[in-house]
């Protein structure tokens, strides 16, 4: 998930550079908007997945989330 999020970030910034060269380019604008908004979702999914693995490893009695 972190790899996908990082790739989305990189491609989003490529879209930002692309749209900065021509401000009327709708494709670069859409590329940056979509990917820079979606990338944090993948990072959040990875964090929650790691949290779930940690809770299973140390035991649910040590977690604030049941």
N, CA, C, O and CB atoms as a CASP TS submission, in Angstrom:
PFRMAT TS
TARGET T0000
AUTHOR 0000-0000-0000
METHOD Language model
MODEL 1
PARENT N/A
ATOM      1  N   UNK     1       0.807  -1.195   0.000  1.00  0.00           N
ATOM      2  CA  UNK     1       0.000   0.000   0.000  1.00  0.00           C
ATOM      3  C   UNK     1       0.858   1.271   0.000  1.00  0.00           C
ATOM      4  O   UNK     1       0.537   2.256  -0.665  1.00  0.00           O
ATOM      5  CB  UNK     1      -0.922  -0.008   1.195  1.00  0.00           C
ATOM      6  N   UNK     2       1.940   1.224   0.750  1.00  0.00           N
ATOM      7  CA  UNK     2       2.801   2.403   0.807  1.00  0.00           C
ATOM      8  C   UNK     2       3.446   2.652  -0.556  1.00  0.00           C
ATOM      9  O   UNK     2       3.632   3.803  -0.953  1.00  0.00           O
ATOM     10  CB  UNK     2       3.886   2.233   1.894  1.00  0.00           C
ATOM     11  N   UNK     3       3.784   1.589  -1.267  1.00  0.00           N
ATOM     12  CA  UNK     3       4.371   1.734  -2.592  1.00  0.00           C
ATOM     13  C   UNK     3       3.376   2.364  -3.563  1.00  0.00           C
ATOM     14  O   UNK     3       3.741   3.235  -4.352  1.00  0.00           O
ATOM     15  CB  UNK     3       4.839   0.377  -3.119  1.00  0.00           C
ATOM     16  N   UNK     4       2.132   1.927  -3.505  1.00  0.00           N
ATOM     17  CA  UNK     4       1.105   2.492  -4.381  1.00  0.00           C
ATOM     18  C   UNK     4       0.881   3.966  -4.042  1.00  0.00           C
ATOM     19  O   UNK     4       0.753   4.800  -4.938  1.00  0.00           O
ATOM     20  CB  UNK     4      -0.220   1.700  -4.253  1.00  0.00           C
ATOM     21  N   UNK     5       0.835   4.284  -2.747  1.00  0.00           N
ATOM     22  CA  UNK     5       0.670   5.681  -2.337  1.00  0.00           C
ATOM     23  C   UNK     5       1.831   6.546  -2.791  1.00  0.00           C
ATOM     24  O   UNK     5       1.629   7.674  -3.241  1.00  0.00           O
ATOM     25  CB  UNK     5       0.525   5.774  -0.831  1.00  0.00           C
ATOM     26  N   UNK     6       3.044   6.026  -2.676  1.00  0.00           N
ATOM     27  CA  UNK     6       4.213   6.782  -3.128  1.00  0.00           C
ATOM     28  C   UNK     6       4.204   6.996  -4.629  1.00  0.00           C
ATOM     29  O   UNK     6       4.562   8.072  -5.108  1.00  0.00           O
ATOM     30  CB  UNK     6       5.487   6.072  -2.723  1.00  0.00           C
ATOM     31  N   UNK     7       3.795   5.976  -5.377  1.00  0.00           N
ATOM     32  CA  UNK     7       3.706   6.110  -6.828  1.00  0.00           C
ATOM     33  C   UNK     7       2.652   7.142  -7.216  1.00  0.00           C
ATOM     34  O   UNK     7       2.857   7.926  -8.142  1.00  0.00           O
ATOM     35  CB  UNK     7       3.382   4.757  -7.471  1.00  0.00           C
ATOM     36  N   UNK     8       1.528   7.140  -6.510  1.00  0.00           N
ATOM     37  CA  UNK     8       0.491   8.147  -6.768  1.00  0.00           C
ATOM     38  C   UNK     8       1.001   9.550  -6.477  1.00  0.00           C
ATOM     39  O   UNK     8       0.699  10.485  -7.218  1.00  0.00           O
ATOM     40  CB  UNK     8      -0.757   7.861  -5.924  1.00  0.00           C
ATOM     41  N   UNK     9       1.772   9.707  -5.402  1.00  0.00           N
ATOM     42  CA  UNK     9       2.343  11.016  -5.081  1.00  0.00           C
ATOM     43  C   UNK     9       3.277  11.490  -6.185  1.00  0.00           C
ATOM     44  O   UNK     9       3.206  12.640  -6.618  1.00  0.00           O
ATOM     45  CB  UNK     9       3.093  10.962  -3.746  1.00  0.00           C
ATOM     46  N   UNK    10       4.150  10.601  -6.637  1.00  0.00           N
ATOM     47  CA  UNK    10       5.109  10.970  -7.680  1.00  0.00           C
ATOM     48  C   UNK    10       4.389  11.363  -8.964  1.00  0.00           C
ATOM     49  O   UNK    10       4.702  12.386  -9.571  1.00  0.00           O
ATOM     50  CB  UNK    10       6.080   9.814  -7.954  1.00  0.00           C
ATOM     51  N   UNK    11       3.423  10.545  -9.373  1.00  0.00           N
ATOM     52  CA  UNK    11       2.686  10.862 -10.593  1.00  0.00           C
ATOM     53  C   UNK    11       1.833  12.121 -10.438  1.00  0.00           C
ATOM     54  O   UNK    11       1.630  12.856 -11.404  1.00  0.00           O
ATOM     55  CB  UNK    11       1.805   9.688 -10.986  1.00  0.00           C
ATOM     56  N   UNK    12       1.339  12.368  -9.238  1.00  0.00           N
ATOM     57  CA  UNK    12       0.587  13.603  -8.993  1.00  0.00           C
ATOM     58  C   UNK    12       1.455  14.831  -9.133  1.00  0.00           C
ATOM     59  O   UNK    12       1.017  15.847  -9.673  1.00  0.00           O
ATOM     60  CB  UNK    12      -0.033  13.578  -7.614  1.00  0.00           C
ATOM     61  N   UNK    13       2.687  14.747  -8.651  1.00  0.00           N
ATOM     62  CA  UNK    13       3.596  15.884  -8.801  1.00  0.00           C
ATOM     63  C   UNK    13       4.061  16.035 -10.237  1.00  0.00           C
ATOM     64  O   UNK    13       4.326  17.151 -10.683  1.00  0.00           O
ATOM     65  CB  UNK    13       4.799  15.728  -7.882  1.00  0.00           C
ATOM     66  N   UNK    14       4.165  14.935 -10.970  1.00  0.00           N
ATOM     67  CA  UNK    14       4.462  15.027 -12.405  1.00  0.00           C
ATOM     68  C   UNK    14       3.324  15.762 -13.108  1.00  0.00           C
ATOM     69  O   UNK    14       3.567  16.598 -13.978  1.00  0.00           O
ATOM     70  CB  UNK    14       4.670  13.608 -13.027  1.00  0.00           C
ATOM     71  N   UNK    15       2.098  15.457 -12.739  1.00  0.00           N
ATOM     72  CA  UNK    15       0.950  16.166 -13.298  1.00  0.00           C
ATOM     73  C   UNK    15       0.959  17.637 -12.940  1.00  0.00           C
ATOM     74  O   UNK    15       0.538  18.472 -13.740  1.00  0.00           O
ATOM     75  CB  UNK    15      -0.336  15.537 -12.821  1.00  0.00           C
ATOM     76  N   UNK    16       1.433  17.965 -11.754  1.00  0.00           N
ATOM     77  CA  UNK    16       1.507  19.367 -11.356  1.00  0.00           C
ATOM     78  C   UNK    16       2.531  20.125 -12.187  1.00  0.00           C
ATOM     79  O   UNK    16       2.283  21.256 -12.606  1.00  0.00           O
ATOM     80  CB  UNK    16       1.850  19.480  -9.877  1.00  0.00           C
ATOM     81  N   UNK    17       3.676  19.509 -12.424  1.00  0.00           N
ATOM     82  CA  UNK    17       4.694  20.142 -13.279  1.00  0.00           C
ATOM     83  C   UNK    17       4.171  20.271 -14.707  1.00  0.00           C
ATOM     84  O   UNK    17       4.376  21.289 -15.367  1.00  0.00           O
ATOM     85  CB  UNK    17       6.018  19.325 -13.261  1.00  0.00           C
ATOM     86  N   UNK    18       3.490  19.217 -15.175  1.00  0.00           N
ATOM     87  CA  UNK    18       2.939  19.227 -16.523  1.00  0.00           C
ATOM     88  C   UNK    18       1.912  20.348 -16.689  1.00  0.00           C
ATOM     89  O   UNK    18       1.910  21.040 -17.707  1.00  0.00           O
ATOM     90  CB  UNK    18       2.302  17.872 -16.845  1.00  0.00           C
ATOM     91  N   UNK    19       1.048  20.530 -15.705  1.00  0.00           N
ATOM     92  CA  UNK    19       0.035  21.580 -15.823  1.00  0.00           C
ATOM     93  C   UNK    19       0.615  22.962 -15.567  1.00  0.00           C
ATOM     94  O   UNK    19       0.018  23.958 -15.977  1.00  0.00           O
ATOM     95  CB  UNK    19      -1.105  21.319 -14.857  1.00  0.00           C
ATOM     96  N   UNK    20       1.757  23.051 -14.905  1.00  0.00           N
ATOM     97  CA  UNK    20       2.388  24.359 -14.704  1.00  0.00           C
ATOM     98  C   UNK    20       3.000  24.884 -15.996  1.00  0.00           C
ATOM     99  O   UNK    20       3.108  26.095 -16.189  1.00  0.00           O
ATOM    100  CB  UNK    20       3.461  24.271 -13.618  1.00  0.00           C
ATOM    101  N   UNK    21       3.397  23.978 -16.874  1.00  0.00           N
ATOM    102  CA  UNK    21       3.953  24.398 -18.156  1.00  0.00           C
ATOM    103  C   UNK    21       2.888  25.009 -19.054  1.00  0.00           C
ATOM    104  O   UNK    21       3.168  25.931 -19.820  1.00  0.00           O
ATOM    105  CB  UNK    21       4.608  23.220 -18.856  1.00  0.00           C
ATOM    106  N   UNK    22       1.676  24.497 -18.959  1.00  0.00           N
ATOM    107  CA  UNK    22       0.559  25.016 -19.747  1.00  0.00           C
ATOM    108  C   UNK    22      -0.669  25.016 -18.842  1.00  0.00           C
ATOM    109  O   UNK    22      -1.248  23.963 -18.573  1.00  0.00           O
ATOM    110  CB  UNK    22       0.315  24.158 -21.054  1.00  0.00           C
ATOM    111  N   UNK    23      -1.060  26.190 -18.379  1.00  0.00           N
ATOM    112  CA  UNK    23      -2.151  26.265 -17.397  1.00  0.00           C
ATOM    113  C   UNK    23      -3.503  25.897 -17.988  1.00  0.00           C
ATOM    114  O   UNK    23      -4.458  25.683 -17.241  1.00  0.00           O
ATOM    115  CB  UNK    23      -2.224  27.656 -16.812  1.00  0.00           C
ATOM    116  N   UNK    24      -3.609  25.818 -19.301  1.00  0.00           N
ATOM    117  CA  UNK    24      -4.867  25.440 -19.936  1.00  0.00           C
ATOM    118  C   UNK    24      -4.942  23.947 -20.237  1.00  0.00           C
ATOM    119  O   UNK    24      -5.892  23.489 -20.871  1.00  0.00           O
ATOM    120  CB  UNK    24      -5.055  26.225 -21.212  1.00  0.00           C
ATOM    121  N   UNK    25      -3.951  23.192 -19.789  1.00  0.00           N
ATOM    122  CA  UNK    25      -3.914  21.751 -20.013  1.00  0.00           C
ATOM    123  C   UNK    25      -4.765  21.068 -18.948  1.00  0.00           C
ATOM    124  O   UNK    25      -4.371  20.989 -17.785  1.00  0.00           O
ATOM    125  CB  UNK    25      -2.451  21.213 -19.986  1.00  0.00           C
ATOM    126  N   UNK    26      -5.925  20.579 -19.350  1.00  0.00           N
ATOM    127  CA  UNK    26      -6.839  19.955 -18.392  1.00  0.00           C
ATOM    128  C   UNK    26      -6.349  18.580 -17.956  1.00  0.00           C
ATOM    129  O   UNK    26      -6.640  18.156 -16.838  1.00  0.00           O
ATOM    130  CB  UNK    26      -8.232  19.838 -18.995  1.00  0.00           C
ATOM    131  N   UNK    27      -5.611  17.871 -18.811  1.00  0.00           N
ATOM    132  CA  UNK    27      -5.139  16.534 -18.466  1.00  0.00           C
ATOM    133  C   UNK    27      -4.143  16.572 -17.312  1.00  0.00           C
ATOM    134  O   UNK    27      -4.237  15.753 -16.398  1.00  0.00           O
ATOM    135  CB  UNK    27      -4.502  15.871 -19.680  1.00  0.00           C
ATOM    136  N   UNK    28      -3.203  17.493 -17.333  1.00  0.00           N
ATOM    137  CA  UNK    28      -2.252  17.620 -16.232  1.00  0.00           C
ATOM    138  C   UNK    28      -2.939  18.011 -14.934  1.00  0.00           C
ATOM    139  O   UNK    28      -2.581  17.529 -13.860  1.00  0.00           O
ATOM    140  CB  UNK    28      -1.186  18.640 -16.574  1.00  0.00           C
ATOM    141  N   UNK    29      -3.927  18.886 -15.045  1.00  0.00           N
ATOM    142  CA  UNK    29      -4.669  19.312 -13.865  1.00  0.00           C
ATOM    143  C   UNK    29      -5.438  18.151 -13.239  1.00  0.00           C
ATOM    144  O   UNK    29      -5.405  17.963 -12.022  1.00  0.00           O
ATOM    145  CB  UNK    29      -5.628  20.438 -14.226  1.00  0.00           C
ATOM    146  N   UNK    30      -6.129  17.374 -14.075  1.00  0.00           N
ATOM    147  CA  UNK    30      -6.888  16.240 -13.561  1.00  0.00           C
ATOM    148  C   UNK    30      -5.963  15.173 -12.968  1.00  0.00           C
ATOM    149  O   UNK    30      -6.283  14.562 -11.949  1.00  0.00           O
ATOM    150  CB  UNK    30      -7.748  15.634 -14.673  1.00  0.00           C
ATOM    151  N   UNK    31      -4.827  14.957 -13.609  1.00  0.00           N
ATOM    152  CA  UNK    31      -3.865  13.986 -13.097  1.00  0.00           C
ATOM    153  C   UNK    31      -3.399  14.366 -11.700  1.00  0.00           C
ATOM    154  O   UNK    31      -3.370  13.523 -10.803  1.00  0.00           O
ATOM    155  CB  UNK    31      -2.667  13.872 -14.039  1.00  0.00           C
ATOM    156  N   UNK    32      -3.031  15.636 -11.509  1.00  0.00           N
ATOM    157  CA  UNK    32      -2.553  16.053 -10.192  1.00  0.00           C
ATOM    158  C   UNK    32      -3.658  16.036  -9.159  1.00  0.00           C
ATOM    159  O   UNK    32      -3.424  15.616  -8.026  1.00  0.00           O
ATOM    160  CB  UNK    32      -1.947  17.433 -10.264  1.00  0.00           C
ATOM    161  N   UNK    33      -4.838  16.474  -9.505  1.00  0.00           N
ATOM    162  CA  UNK    33      -5.925  16.531  -8.530  1.00  0.00           C
ATOM    163  C   UNK    33      -6.335  15.140  -8.056  1.00  0.00           C
ATOM    164  O   UNK    33      -6.475  14.901  -6.856  1.00  0.00           O
ATOM    165  CB  UNK    33      -7.126  17.247  -9.127  1.00  0.00           C
ATOM    166  N   UNK    34      -6.522  14.238  -8.992  1.00  0.00           N
ATOM    167  CA  UNK    34      -6.984  12.898  -8.634  1.00  0.00           C
ATOM    168  C   UNK    34      -5.939  12.148  -7.823  1.00  0.00           C
ATOM    169  O   UNK    34      -6.256  11.574  -6.781  1.00  0.00           O
ATOM    170  CB  UNK    34      -7.336  12.107  -9.887  1.00  0.00           C
ATOM    171  N   UNK    35      -4.688  12.148  -8.298  1.00  0.00           N
ATOM    172  CA  UNK    35      -3.668  11.347  -7.637  1.00  0.00           C
ATOM    173  C   UNK    35      -3.209  11.940  -6.309  1.00  0.00           C
ATOM    174  O   UNK    35      -2.913  11.192  -5.377  1.00  0.00           O
ATOM    175  CB  UNK    35      -2.490  11.182  -8.546  1.00  0.00           C
ATOM    176  N   UNK    36      -3.142  13.259  -6.202  1.00  0.00           N
ATOM    177  CA  UNK    36      -2.712  13.849  -4.931  1.00  0.00           C
ATOM    178  C   UNK    36      -3.803  13.774  -3.870  1.00  0.00           C
ATOM    179  O   UNK    36      -3.516  13.895  -2.679  1.00  0.00           O
ATOM    180  CB  UNK    36      -2.298  15.298  -5.139  1.00  0.00           C
ATOM    181  N   UNK    37      -5.042  13.578  -4.285  1.00  0.00           N
ATOM    182  CA  UNK    37      -6.115  13.387  -3.311  1.00  0.00           C
ATOM    183  C   UNK    37      -6.200  11.914  -2.885  1.00  0.00           C
ATOM    184  O   UNK    37      -6.487  11.623  -1.724  1.00  0.00           O
ATOM    185  CB  UNK    37      -7.467  13.858  -3.899  1.00  0.00           C
ATOM    186  N   UNK    38      -5.955  10.998  -3.808  1.00  0.00           N
ATOM    187  CA  UNK    38      -6.073   9.566  -3.499  1.00  0.00           C
ATOM    188  C   UNK    38      -4.870   8.998  -2.753  1.00  0.00           C
ATOM    189  O   UNK    38      -5.024   8.027  -2.012  1.00  0.00           O
ATOM    190  CB  UNK    38      -6.270   8.793  -4.771  1.00  0.00           C
ATOM    191  N   UNK    39      -3.692   9.564  -2.920  1.00  0.00           N
ATOM    192  CA  UNK    39      -2.472   8.995  -2.332  1.00  0.00           C
ATOM    193  C   UNK    39      -2.548   8.837  -0.809  1.00  0.00           C
ATOM    194  O   UNK    39      -2.143   7.788  -0.308  1.00  0.00           O
ATOM    195  CB  UNK    39      -1.287   9.866  -2.685  1.00  0.00           C
ATOM    196  N   UNK    40      -3.039   9.811  -0.051  1.00  0.00           N
ATOM    197  CA  UNK    40      -3.101   9.618   1.407  1.00  0.00           C
ATOM    198  C   UNK    40      -4.019   8.479   1.843  1.00  0.00           C
ATOM    199  O   UNK    40      -3.850   7.943   2.938  1.00  0.00           O
ATOM    200  CB  UNK    40      -3.559  10.889   2.062  1.00  0.00           C
ATOM    201  N   UNK    41      -4.978   8.101   1.016  1.00  0.00           N
ATOM    202  CA  UNK    41      -5.850   6.969   1.352  1.00  0.00           C
ATOM    203  C   UNK    41      -5.039   5.684   1.447  1.00  0.00           C
ATOM    204  O   UNK    41      -5.289   4.855   2.322  1.00  0.00           O
ATOM    205  CB  UNK    41      -6.972   6.813   0.303  1.00  0.00           C
ATOM    206  N   UNK    42      -4.073   5.514   0.557  1.00  0.00           N
ATOM    207  CA  UNK    42      -3.244   4.318   0.596  1.00  0.00           C
ATOM    208  C   UNK    42      -2.332   4.319   1.820  1.00  0.00           C
ATOM    209  O   UNK    42      -2.098   3.270   2.420  1.00  0.00           O
ATOM    210  CB  UNK    42      -2.413   4.209  -0.680  1.00  0.00           C
ATOM    211  N   UNK    43      -1.818   5.488   2.191  1.00  0.00           N
ATOM    212  CA  UNK    43      -0.985   5.576   3.397  1.00  0.00           C
ATOM    213  C   UNK    43      -1.801   5.243   4.646  1.00  0.00           C
ATOM    214  O   UNK    43      -1.315   4.545   5.536  1.00  0.00           O
ATOM    215  CB  UNK    43      -0.369   6.986   3.526  1.00  0.00           C
ATOM    216  N   UNK    44      -3.031   5.737   4.714  1.00  0.00           N
ATOM    217  CA  UNK    44      -3.898   5.451   5.858  1.00  0.00           C
ATOM    218  C   UNK    44      -4.232   3.965   5.931  1.00  0.00           C
ATOM    219  O   UNK    44      -4.260   3.388   7.018  1.00  0.00           O
ATOM    220  CB  UNK    44      -5.188   6.279   5.775  1.00  0.00           C
ATOM    221  N   UNK    45      -4.485   3.344   4.788  1.00  0.00           N
ATOM    222  CA  UNK    45      -4.778   1.911   4.771  1.00  0.00           C
ATOM    223  C   UNK    45      -3.583   1.114   5.284  1.00  0.00           C
ATOM    224  O   UNK    45      -3.759   0.129   6.001  1.00  0.00           O
ATOM    225  CB  UNK    45      -5.154   1.453   3.350  1.00  0.00           C
ATOM    226  N   UNK    46      -2.382   1.526   4.928  1.00  0.00           N
ATOM    227  CA  UNK    46      -1.183   0.825   5.400  1.00  0.00           C
ATOM    228  C   UNK    46      -1.019   0.981   6.908  1.00  0.00           C
ATOM    229  O   UNK    46      -0.651   0.026   7.592  1.00  0.00           O
ATOM    230  CB  UNK    46       0.069   1.351   4.676  1.00  0.00           C
ATOM    231  N   UNK    47      -1.287   2.165   7.429  1.00  0.00           N
ATOM    232  CA  UNK    47      -1.156   2.402   8.864  1.00  0.00           C
ATOM    233  C   UNK    47      -2.160   1.542   9.634  1.00  0.00           C
ATOM    234  O   UNK    47      -1.803   0.936  10.645  1.00  0.00           O
ATOM    235  CB  UNK    47      -1.365   3.901   9.190  1.00  0.00           C
ATOM    236  N   UNK    48      -3.407   1.481   9.170  1.00  0.00           N
ATOM    237  CA  UNK    48      -4.408   0.670   9.854  1.00  0.00           C
ATOM    238  C   UNK    48      -4.092  -0.817   9.741  1.00  0.00           C
ATOM    239  O   UNK    48      -4.370  -1.581  10.666  1.00  0.00           O
ATOM    240  CB  UNK    48      -5.794   0.953   9.286  1.00  0.00           C
ATOM    241  N   UNK    49      -3.515  -1.233   8.619  1.00  0.00           N
ATOM    242  CA  UNK    49      -3.105  -2.632   8.494  1.00  0.00           C
ATOM    243  C   UNK    49      -2.001  -2.985   9.470  1.00  0.00           C
ATOM    244  O   UNK    49      -2.028  -4.052  10.083  1.00  0.00           O
ATOM    245  CB  UNK    49      -2.648  -2.923   7.080  1.00  0.00           C
ATOM    246  N   UNK    50      -1.025  -2.092   9.619  1.00  0.00           N
ATOM    247  CA  UNK    50       0.068  -2.316  10.572  1.00  0.00           C
ATOM    248  C   UNK    50      -0.470  -2.313  11.999  1.00  0.00           C
ATOM    249  O   UNK    50      -0.022  -3.106  12.828  1.00  0.00           O
ATOM    250  CB  UNK    50       1.166  -1.237  10.411  1.00  0.00           C
ATOM    251  N   UNK    51      -1.421  -1.435  12.294  1.00  0.00           N
ATOM    252  CA  UNK    51      -2.030  -1.409  13.625  1.00  0.00           C
ATOM    253  C   UNK    51      -2.713  -2.733  13.927  1.00  0.00           C
ATOM    254  O   UNK    51      -2.589  -3.258  15.034  1.00  0.00           O
ATOM    255  CB  UNK    51      -3.038  -0.255  13.739  1.00  0.00           C
ATOM    256  N   UNK    52      -3.430  -3.274  12.954  1.00  0.00           N
ATOM    257  CA  UNK    52      -4.091  -4.563  13.153  1.00  0.00           C
ATOM    258  C   UNK    52      -3.098  -5.681  13.423  1.00  0.00           C
ATOM    259  O   UNK    52      -3.344  -6.539  14.270  1.00  0.00           O
ATOM    260  CB  UNK    52      -4.931  -4.910  11.945  1.00  0.00           C
ATOM    261  N   UNK    53      -1.974  -5.679  12.709  1.00  0.00           N
ATOM    262  CA  UNK    53      -0.947  -6.698  12.938  1.00  0.00           C
ATOM    263  C   UNK    53      -0.318  -6.555  14.321  1.00  0.00           C
ATOM    264  O   UNK    53      -0.034  -7.552  14.985  1.00  0.00           O
ATOM    265  CB  UNK    53       0.137  -6.611  11.863  1.00  0.00           C
ATOM    266  N   UNK    54      -0.103  -5.314  14.751  1.00  0.00           N
ATOM    267  CA  UNK    54       0.472  -5.094  16.082  1.00  0.00           C
ATOM    268  C   UNK    54      -0.479  -5.540  17.185  1.00  0.00           C
ATOM    269  O   UNK    54      -0.046  -6.130  18.174  1.00  0.00           O
ATOM    270  CB  UNK    54       0.825  -3.622  16.269  1.00  0.00           C
ATOM    271  N   UNK    55      -1.756  -5.266  17.027  1.00  0.00           N
ATOM    272  CA  UNK    55      -2.736  -5.678  18.040  1.00  0.00           C
ATOM    273  C   UNK    55      -2.790  -7.192  18.129  1.00  0.00           C
ATOM    274  O   UNK    55      -2.863  -7.741  19.229  1.00  0.00           O
ATOM    275  CB  UNK    55      -4.137  -5.112  17.714  1.00  0.00           C
ATOM    276  N   UNK    56      -2.756  -7.881  16.992  1.00  0.00           N
ATOM    277  CA  UNK    56      -2.751  -9.346  17.024  1.00  0.00           C
ATOM    278  C   UNK    56      -1.457  -9.884  17.626  1.00  0.00           C
ATOM    279  O   UNK    56      -1.472 -10.934  18.268  1.00  0.00           O
ATOM    280  CB  UNK    56      -2.944  -9.910  15.614  1.00  0.00           C
ATOM    281  N   UNK    57      -0.335  -9.185  17.432  1.00  0.00           N
ATOM    282  CA  UNK    57       0.954  -9.669  17.932  1.00  0.00           C
ATOM    283  C   UNK    57       1.075  -9.519  19.447  1.00  0.00           C
ATOM    284  O   UNK    57       1.568 -10.428  20.115  1.00  0.00           O
ATOM    285  CB  UNK    57       2.091  -8.922  17.252  1.00  0.00           C
ATOM    286  N   UNK    58       0.630  -8.381  20.002  1.00  0.00           N
ATOM    287  CA  UNK    58       0.799  -8.149  21.439  1.00  0.00           C
ATOM    288  C   UNK    58      -0.420  -8.578  22.252  1.00  0.00           C
ATOM    289  O   UNK    58      -0.351  -8.699  23.475  1.00  0.00           O
ATOM    290  CB  UNK    58       1.085  -6.683  21.692  1.00  0.00           C
ATOM    291  N   UNK    59      -1.533  -8.805  21.563  1.00  0.00           N
ATOM    292  CA  UNK    59      -2.741  -9.233  22.257  1.00  0.00           C
ATOM    293  C   UNK    59      -3.757  -8.115  22.348  1.00  0.00           C
ATOM    294  O   UNK    59      -3.390  -6.970  22.611  1.00  0.00           O
ATOM    295  CB  UNK    59      -2.404  -9.735  23.644  1.00  0.00           C
ATOM    296  N   UNK    60      -5.020  -8.421  22.137  1.00  0.00           N
ATOM    297  CA  UNK    60      -6.058  -7.394  22.165  1.00  0.00           C
ATOM    298  C   UNK    60      -6.272  -6.770  23.541  1.00  0.00           C
ATOM    299  O   UNK    60      -6.861  -5.693  23.639  1.00  0.00           O
ATOM    300  CB  UNK    60      -7.345  -7.977  21.686  1.00  0.00           C
ATOM    301  N   UNK    61      -5.812  -7.417  24.593  1.00  0.00           N
ATOM    302  CA  UNK    61      -6.009  -6.832  25.929  1.00  0.00           C
ATOM    303  C   UNK    61      -5.132  -5.602  26.146  1.00  0.00           C
ATOM    304  O   UNK    61      -5.381  -4.834  27.075  1.00  0.00           O
ATOM    305  CB  UNK    61      -5.711  -7.873  27.011  1.00  0.00           C
ATOM    306  N   UNK    62      -4.112  -5.397  25.314  1.00  0.00           N
ATOM    307  CA  UNK    62      -3.231  -4.226  25.435  1.00  0.00           C
ATOM    308  C   UNK    62      -3.640  -3.085  24.508  1.00  0.00           C
ATOM    309  O   UNK    62      -2.965  -2.056  24.461  1.00  0.00           O
ATOM    310  CB  UNK    62      -1.798  -4.624  25.140  1.00  0.00           C
ATOM    311  N   UNK    63      -4.726  -3.254  23.780  1.00  0.00           N
ATOM    312  CA  UNK    63      -5.154  -2.263  22.800  1.00  0.00           C
ATOM    313  C   UNK    63      -6.310  -1.436  23.355  1.00  0.00           C
ATOM    314  O   UNK    63      -7.163  -1.946  24.080  1.00  0.00           O
ATOM    315  CB  UNK    63      -5.564  -2.946  21.483  1.00  0.00           C
ATOM    316  N   UNK    64      -6.323  -0.147  23.001  1.00  0.00           N
ATOM    317  CA  UNK    64      -7.458   0.693  23.360  1.00  0.00           C
ATOM    318  C   UNK    64      -8.644   0.423  22.432  1.00  0.00           C
ATOM    319  O   UNK    64      -9.796   0.676  22.787  1.00  0.00           O
ATOM    320  CB  UNK    64      -7.064   2.179  23.306  1.00  0.00           C
ATOM    321  N   UNK    65      -8.342  -0.097  21.233  1.00  0.00           N
ATOM    322  CA  UNK    65      -9.389  -0.431  20.268  1.00  0.00           C
ATOM    323  C   UNK    65      -9.669  -1.926  20.321  1.00  0.00           C
ATOM    324  O   UNK    65      -8.753  -2.726  20.133  1.00  0.00           O
ATOM    325  CB  UNK    65      -8.981  -0.003  18.834  1.00  0.00           C
ATOM    326  N   UNK    66     -10.874  -2.309  20.565  1.00  0.00           N
ATOM    327  CA  UNK    66     -11.234  -3.725  20.643  1.00  0.00           C
ATOM    328  C   UNK    66     -11.588  -4.270  19.284  1.00  0.00           C
ATOM    329  O   UNK    66     -11.918  -5.450  19.159  1.00  0.00           O
ATOM    330  CB  UNK    66     -12.392  -3.933  21.599  1.00  0.00           C
TER
END
